[in-house]
Each structure stands twice: as structure tokens, then as C-alpha cells.
Amino acid sequence: MSIDVNTFIGAYPWRPLPQVSPEALVAELKSQGIEEAWVTYLPSLFWKDPMLGNSFLYAAISAFPGLRAVPVVHPGLPRWDDAIDQAIREHVPCLRVDPGRFGIDPVGSEMRRLAARCGEDGLPLMVAMRLEDGRGRHPLDVAPDLTPAAIRSLVRSDPALRLVVTQADRDQILEVHFGSTPDESARIFWDISWIWGAPEDHLEEVIHTVGVSQFLLGTGQPLRLHEAALAKLELARITQPERDAIESGNALGLLQR
């Protein structure tokens, strides 16, 4: 079994994407042999109230049992607690917040309240270091990327919080790891979408340094080519049990609240 924890449906404001519908995503997943995907509604990340997209997301994927909603929460807006209550009723795998795009301090009081609520409810919280390479971003796309310091501060804000961090590279992962306590590092999970594979072998380096238990299969599709993440695993010099953990075992463990 394979679980892709980092996928999107919906249009992107800065460029056309090859597929934006849940039907297209399911077809892509089937072609890759991936049985389950965690899905964010991409347009909502650019709305003033991103939580308005959650109801559309739930409805759009309801007919596809292999798709699981990752709803967005904006802790600086009213009724954000209601969005979490609904997410719990929908049995979501995790919540998502993008503080840079929402114009809030990534380590401010709003984020700390969200971290505490997620820790209390046992819900992992997904954050992205970036959505795209800065060299290819639209001139109007000025939202700041997350920093390793912000990840460390966030995971320290609540002792029960578990973070799923997407689109981080090797240097960012290692900076967070070496600046964190063992307990903090064990509560941070990284997708592999932005980690270089062969011939640089960054993926092998972080697996052996941080521990295979902290890594998840995430492609970032359709913003990124899904083939890249799958090829990294094919070429990585890791054991089959290690690959199984990345492809599904670690994600399944996150679901045990």
C-alpha cells in the first residue's frame, strides 16, 4: 500500500496545472499504484477566508474513497474552532495551515492556539516550507516561505503537537533536526517531495541521520511531478522495510490518535 500525503485539487492562480479535478487525481494515483492520497483544495490557500473551501473539498472527494480531505484552518479568523470540529466529524488525517499566505506570524499567538488545539485533539498539523521554487514564482507571489526556526518554535509550542512538514529540502530538515530535542524531532514528519535523490543522495542522508520513521511519501502533485518522488524511492539504497515505512507505515502511524 502507498499513501501520498501531499496532493491538491483545484486551480492554481499563477499557472495552469495538468489536472485539477478529483477524477484526474484518482486516475493519476491509479497509474502510479498509489491507493490513498491526502488532498488539499489548492484555491483556498489564496482566499481571504481559506476555510470557505473546506465544504467544497469534502463534497468534491466524497465519491472517492481513496481521497482523504486535508482541510485548511486560519486561526486568525472567527469560527476557526468550528472548522476543526467539522474536520473531526469528517475523520480527516490532519489539518493544514499556511501562515505566510494567510498573513499571520508563523510563531505568533494565533499559531500557538492552533497548535494547542491540534495537540489536544490529537490531529497532526500540516505546514509547507514553500509551494514552489522561488526562481519560478510569479512576481505577485510574495508570500514568505517558512523557516527552520519557525518549525522548531512551532513544535515547541505544545508538547503534544505533531507536525507534517511538506516541501522541505535536506538543509532545512537537518537544521531543524540538529536544533531540536529528541522528543521534538520525533514529532516532526517530513514528506520527500523536495528532497533530492540520486545522484546527490540527499534522501538517503536525511533518512540515516534523522531516522526513517520521520519520512512520508508526498509528491506535491499536480504542482510537482509525481514521478520525481517515486523515482527517489526506487533509486535510494534503503531496505524494503524502510521503503514500506515511507510509503505507508509512517502515515498509518500518524492516524493513530
N, C-alpha and C positions, 0 to 999 in steps of 0.2 A: 504493500500500500504506500502511496505517496500523497503528501499534503503540501500544497502550495499556500503559504501563509500570507502572501503579498501579491494580490491581484486587484484589478479595478474594472468597473464597468462605467459607461458614460463618456461623454465627450470631454476633450481637453481644450482649454481656451487658446493655447499657444501654438498648436499644430494639429493636423489631422492624425488620427490613430487608425491602425489597420482593422481593429474590431472594437466595438463599443457596447454591444448588446450581450445579455447573459447567454443567449443561444450561441453566439460566436465564441464566447469564452468557454462554454462547455465543449464545443467542437474542438477547440484548441487543446483543452485539457485531455480530451479523449485521444487525440493524436499523439500526445506526449506520454500517455499511460499514467496520468495523474488522476486519482479518484476523487480528491476533495480540494476545494480552494476556499480561502478566506477572502472576502470581497468587500472593497470599499467603493462607495459611489463617488467617483472622481470629481464631478462638477461641484459637489457640495463643499469641497475644500476651498473654493473660491467665492462662496456666498457669504454675505454678512452674517447670516444665521445658518451655519452649515448643518445644524440639526434638522432643518426642514427637509433634507434629503433622505433622512433615515426611513421614513414611512415609504418613500418610493423604493428604496433599496429592499426593504422587507418584502414588498409586493412583487418587485421585479424578479426576485430569485426564488419565490415561494414554490414555483413549479419544478425547481431543480434541486433535488435532494443532495447533490454533491457540492452545492454552493452554500457557504455559511456567511452571514452578514457580519461585517465589522462596522458598526455604526460610529458616527463621529459625535464627539461631545465638545462643546465650547463652555468651559467653566466660568467664563466671564459674562455669560448671558443668563437671563432669568430662565427658570424651568430646566436647567441642565440636570438637576436631580431626577426630574421626570423622564428625561431621555435615558438615564441609567436604569431606572425602574422598568421602562419598556424593554430595554436591552436584556435585562434579566429574564423577563417573561418570554422573550424570543429565544432564549438559550444561546446567546451569542458566544463565540470563543474568546473574544476580547473586545475592548473599546479602542477608539483611535482619537488622538488629539494632535493638531499641528499648530503649535503656539506661534511660530513665526508667521504663518499665513493668517492667523487669527488676530495678530497684533497684540499679543499678551506676553508678559515676561515668562520665559520658559522655566524659571525657578521662583516665580512670584507667588503671591498668596492664592491666586485662583488655581494655579497648578498644584500647589500643596494641598488644597482642599480636594481636588480631583484625585490626587494620589492617595489621600487618606480614605476616600470613599471606595476607590478600587481595592485598596488593601483590606478594608473592612468586608467587602463583598466577595473577595477572592477572584476578582476579574483582572486578568492581565491588561496592561495599558500599552498600546502600540504608538510609537513615535517614529518619524522618519528623519534621518540626518539631512536628507535632501530629496527632491523628486527627480532632478536632472543635473547633469554636469553643467557647471557654471559657464563653461565655454560655449554651450549651445542654447543657453536660455534667452528668451525674448527680452528686449530692453526694458519692457514694462514689468517683467517678472522680478521684483526686487525683494521678495520675502527672504529674510535671513535664514541660512542653514542652522541646524542645531550644532552645538559644540560638545566635545567630550566632557568639558567641565559641567555643562548643563545636565548631561546624562548622569554624572556622578552625584550632583546635587539633588536631582530628582529621585534617584533610587534611595538616597539617604533620608529623604523627607518622610518616609514611612517604612517601618521595618517589615511590613507585610506586602509591600508593593512588589509586583513582578512586571518587568518591562520587556516588551518585544521591540527591538530597535531594527529598523529596516534601512537599507541603502547606506550602510557604513562601510568604510574601507579598512584595510588592515591597520594602518597607522592610528586611526580613530579607535578601533577596537582595542588595540594594545595600550593606548594612552588611558582609556577608561579602566582596563583590567589592572594595570600596574598601579593605578591611583585609587583602587578600591580595596576594601577588606574582602576576605574570602566569602563572607556572607553576602555582601553587596554584589560581588561578581557572580555568585550563584543565582541571583535573582534577575540577572540581565541575560536575555536571549537575543541572538543576532541572526538575521537572515543572511543568506550568502549572495544576494543579488549583486552587490557592489564589490565583492572581494575577488581579486584577480586569481585565476587558476594557473595552469601550466602555460608557459614555461617558468613564470615567476614563482609559482607555488606559494602564493600568499595564503591560500586556503589551508594548505597543509600546515603552514606555520602557525596560524591562529588556532587551528584545531588542537595541535600538540601543545600550544602554550596555554590557552585558556581552558581547553577541555571540550571534547566532542559533545558533551551534554548541553552545551550552551548554544548550539547552532541549529538552524531551521532551514528547510528548503523554502526559498522565496524567490520568485522570478521577477516580480515587478511588472509583469505583462498587463496591458499592452504598451506601457511606457518603455519597457526594455524587452529585448529579445529573450524569449523563454529558453531558446537553445543554449544560451551562454551559461545559465545556471546549471542546466543538466549536463553540459559538456564538462564543467568543472568537476562534478562528481565522478563522471566517467574516467577522467584523466588523473584524479587525485590518488595518491598512493596511500589509501586508507583501507581498513579491513571491511568486510561485508557487514559485520555488526555495527561498525561506526557509520557506514553509509545508511544502514537501516534506521539508526537513531536520528540522523539528519533528515532523512526523507519523511519520517512519520513518527518515530518513537518519542522524540522530544516534544513535538507538538501535542501528541496524545497525553503526555505527562502534564502539559500546561492546562489541559482541560479538566484535570482532577482538582477541583476546588475543595 
